[in-house]
Amino acid sequence: MSASNPSSTDLAALKAELALANRILVAQGVVDAFGHVSVRHPGRPDRFLLARNMAPGSVTADDILEFDLDGNAVDSTAHKVYLERFIHGELLRARPDAMAVVHTHSPAVIPFSVASGAELRAVSHMGSFLGVHTPVFEIRDVAGDASDLLIRDNALGHALARSLGKGPAVLMRGHGVTVVGSTLREAVFRAVYTEFNARIQFNALALGPVTYMTEGEASASAATNASQIDRAWNVWKSQVA
């Protein structure tokens, strides 16, 4: 089957991998009862797959639903859906190169979304994809100063996508972080190592002035790591099998 006409077996395998991605993110401490991960439909780039509204650690392939980029469930469903599904639709709309999106409330990352003068950037080899700048989305600029910080509609999702730009990650002030990847596995890898890099950077800042990676170092290291994503994925998979 071509990519534009995937077989039911291809789609079933992708749903199984998406369910696995949810459990890996829980096991790695990146999500808990909240957070979600999506992947672009293999045959319909204007659609994406995302679990119904539930705790990520309990997601199975049978819980995966199909949505259009406006966040509408393609098939009528009695299941509740994630309120912030607009994150996924709007980022995938804005970034044709992105195949997957992860949204988390990653605990080590959130301080970098609220502290002035402490920008999240690459300090570790494994976090090199972050480069020399990670943007922060300020929801007050779009929704005023009385929102609940959640991405509740397409307009907010579109604004978040503008903040992300062409980068791999965007912090959400007081809320969390959203990352994209060219594959589902890369998005999971980036979500895990964004948290990893944030912990290292936080600890380093407590010790004194920090030596950050240069743009060249970050680019070269990220290219090397990109060829090793399956190595991490297979370890994580074995831990939750």
C-alpha angles and dihedrals in degrees: 000000000000122000088252092056107034120186122246086251091058091050093046091051091051092050089051091051091048090053088050090050089057092053093045092054090052093048090050092053094244097116132020124174088336136051131068144215131210138187130203115254109261094228103027114051088187091065137058140197121237134159122255117258104295143110109293094230091063099048118125130178089262090062094060116110132189122237137182119233091265089064096253118142106243094216121044107258137182089210121107113244131213113277091219096051085119088076089066099042096047096044092049089048092051095042114049087176092061118090099175141027131202123193118190142163089226104187100215092047100053095072089062089057094058108029117089115230096017106100118181109240139148115294099147132057092237092050094048094115087074090070121185100320137037114187122227120218111220107201091193088072089064108023103028127238100302104062125119089238091247126129096239102164145019094266091060091043090052091051090050090051090053090054091049091052111166095332131108099241143023126195118221112216111252091347117070143267137290123205133185132205140189087237134021090251092052091051091052091046091052093048092052096046094043086064090043092052092046092055092050093046092048091052092045092052089056090057098049143274112000128226105219126199115264119238089255094049092048093049094048094045093047090052091052093047093048089070092053102053094107089056090062093039093054092051092049091045092054090051094058100031 
